Amino acid sequence: MILSHLEKEILMRCEIAEGLLTERALGQLPESKLQELEEHLSCCPHCTRRDREIREALEQFGQWDEPEPPARMVESTIQALRAERDRES
């Protein structure tokens, strides 16, 4: 399959855009890249679909409760840290 110059350019933009989607979903994408990504998303159904999938996945992860460590583990960790601090003093 031979790709035209335009098709290669679009694919390259998609590769770059997909690399930025997670950063955007996490609110970590710099403003300078955000506008460029949004412009790409406005005309690329593939990346728009990936953006939606990433956002949905992150939303589901956010709904999981983080398990509380057992109290015994917390206490033993605190004791170990105190012992280490005392050795260094």
N, C-alpha and C positions, 0 to 999 in steps of 0.2 A: 504494500500500500504506500503510495507516494503522497505525502502531505504538501499542500501548498504553503507558501511562506506565511499567509494569513492564518491558516490552520495551526501551524507550528507556533506562531505568536500567541494565539488564543490558548493552546495547550500549556505553554509556558506560563501564561498569566494565571491559568487555573492552578498549576502547581504552586505558584507563589501564593495565590489566594487561599488555597486549602491549608497552607502552612500558617496563615494568619487567623483562620476561623476560630480555633480554640482560644487563642489569645483574646480575640474579640468577645467571645462568649464568657470568658472569665473577667472581662473588664480590664485587661492588661495591655490592650493594643494602643500604641501611641497615637495621638490625634493625627499626626502626620501621615500615618498609614491607614487610618480609619476611613478617610474620605476616598482614598484610592480603592480600598476594598469594597466600599459601598457602591462605588461606580461600577466595579466589575460585577457585583451581585445583581445590579439592576438590569444587566443584559445577559447573564449566564445562568440558565436554569439548572445546570449541573451543580454549580457551586452554591446556588441558593438552596438546593435540596440537601447538600452536605451540611450547610449552615444550620438548617432546620434539624437535621439528624443529630448534630453535635449539641445543639441547645437542648433538645429533648433528652439526650443521654445525660447531660450535666444536671438537668432538672431532676431526673430520676435518681441520680446519685445523691443529690441534695436532700431527697426525701428519706434517705436511709438514716436511721438513728446510729450515732456512733456508740459503740458499746462502752460501758464503763469498765475500767480495769478492776479486777477484784481488789477489795480493800487490803488484803494481805500483800498483794503485789505493790500497791502504793506505799504501804508502810515499810516494806523491806527495801524499796528503792530509796526512800527518804533516809532510812538508817544507813544504807551504803554510801549515800552522798555525804551524810554527816561524818561518817568514819573517814572518808577520803579527805574531807575538809580538815578534820582534826590531824590527820597524818601530815598534811601540807603545812600546818601551823607551827 
